[in-house]
Amino acid sequence: MSKNNRGENTICTHTGEVKDTAFKGAVSPIYMASSYEFMDVDIKRYPRYFNTPNQDYLAKKIAALEHAESAMIFSSGMAAVSTTLLAFLSAGDHIVFQNDIYGGTRNLVEEQFKRYNIAYTFTEGLHVDDFRNCIQPNTKLIYIETPSNPLLKLVDIEAIGNLCKANGLLSVIDNTFATPIIQKPIDYGIDIVIHSATKYFGGHSDISAGAVATKKEHIDTIWNLAKNLGGNLSDFMVWMLERSMKTLAIRVKAQQKNAKKIAKRLNKNEAIGCVYYPGLKSHPDYKLAKKQMKGFGAMLSFDLADGLDAEQFLKSLQLIKPSMSLAGVESTMILPAMTSHALLTPEDRAAQGIKDGLIRFSVGLEEVDDLMDDIEQALSTVSKLSLVK
Ligand SMILES: *Cc1c(COP(=O)(O)O)cnc(C)c1O
């Protein structure tokens, strides 16, 4: 079988292994050296050049999964986001952002870009026309994130790819929520794919990392800035990430299977208000999800029925953890109003459709029945509390 048409699970387990030629061990050795010989070598290796053996090889796995020519690994998702954006933008440029991007990315833009004289516009909505309306003569780049956080709205990836091509713009996507197992944006014409590898790539809530996958030519541009900024990941953590990524495809597929079953069951529960999941036929982007995603992902959100207290609900959970972050093998829930969207006023949140009781659910690998039992017992606890009030 050619290396280029390996199946996803084979890429996850094998692509980008560092061969242990010294001892023939079955897994990649970890090269912790921060000093490599410089004479008579093809590549001058150094951790901050992002080219130690472990970094170099794991990048091949990520590139293969994203159908990209090349990739780079960073110490966090935000290191990948900031380095990529700043590598392509200069003073006087303009960038169009989807309006509900990850909070950390929004903070980067709103807190830092003014100082660099980089202009930006957040779109009104998520339709391709909303993006087109924001393009200015100095626009360089369009940045999307689909499915979005926390309401799991979708952007038409192919339409954005085409819009960018027609206007000579670079297209960038944050593909963290979907992973390449569910959607491969480069196949739809997107130029650059970014990941917070802290999420599904790591998958066990114990790694902070990021990644970028794109054409070799763009990786060179990103690398030119990355070597100045730093932001490389330690080789031990690269090795941990490789270990995690061996199970990426099976984890994501099992988690999204759970999520679909749970979304359907929550949708029928009278103590639950609206359920936001692109795999429900009632979701406004269901058709688009079928077109651009293989499955519907393992993230969903829901409102409790009126009168039920979301904080009390989270405190009543016994199995599911009310925890920051997402995408671990363990199920976690979060209140966006208290975390990612805490800085907005309740009115601004409401304008974005985020009720103060909205709960975002990162569905893990546990048995669906156990997760539903936990949700139902917590619902019955808050229902009793609301009767007492
Ligand atoms: C977490 C996250 C990031 C940032 O990643 P870090 O590893 O926390 O720096 C970026 N985008 C999305 C969608 C995320 O969920």
The ligand as an SDF file (V2000), in Angstrom:
LIG
                    3D

 15 15  0  0  0  0  0  0  0  0999 V2000
   -8.8180   25.8160   23.0160 C   0  0  0  0  0  0  0  0  0  0  0  0
   -8.9970   26.3950   21.6830 C   0  0  0  0  0  0  0  0  0  0  0  0
   -8.0230   27.2290   21.1160 C   0  0  0  0  0  0  0  0  0  0  0  0
   -6.7770   27.6420   21.8500 C   0  0  0  0  0  0  0  0  0  0  0  0
   -5.9640   26.5680   22.1580 O   0  0  0  0  0  0  0  0  0  0  0  0
   -4.9500   26.5500   23.4260 P   0  0  0  0  0  0  0  0  0  0  0  0
   -4.2860   25.2370   23.2700 O   0  0  0  0  0  0  0  0  0  0  0  0
   -5.7760   26.7070   24.6570 O   0  0  0  0  0  0  0  0  0  0  0  0
   -4.0230   27.6890   23.2530 O   0  0  0  0  0  0  0  0  0  0  0  0
   -8.2490   27.7010   19.8330 C   0  0  0  0  0  0  0  0  0  0  0  0
   -9.3700   27.3960   19.1690 N   0  0  0  0  0  0  0  0  0  0  0  0
  -10.3300   26.6070   19.6830 C   0  0  0  0  0  0  0  0  0  0  0  0
  -11.5500   26.2970   18.8770 C   0  0  0  0  0  0  0  0  0  0  0  0
  -10.1830   26.0740   20.9560 C   0  0  0  0  0  0  0  0  0  0  0  0
  -11.1460   25.3060   21.4650 O   0  0  0  0  0  0  0  0  0  0  0  0
  1  2  1  0
  2  3  1  0
  2 14  2  0
  3  4  1  0
  3 10  2  0
  4  5  1  0
  5  6  1  0
  6  7  2  0
  6  8  1  0
  6  9  1  0
 10 11  1  0
 11 12  2  0
 12 13  1  0
 12 14  1  0
 14 15  1  0
M  END
$$$$
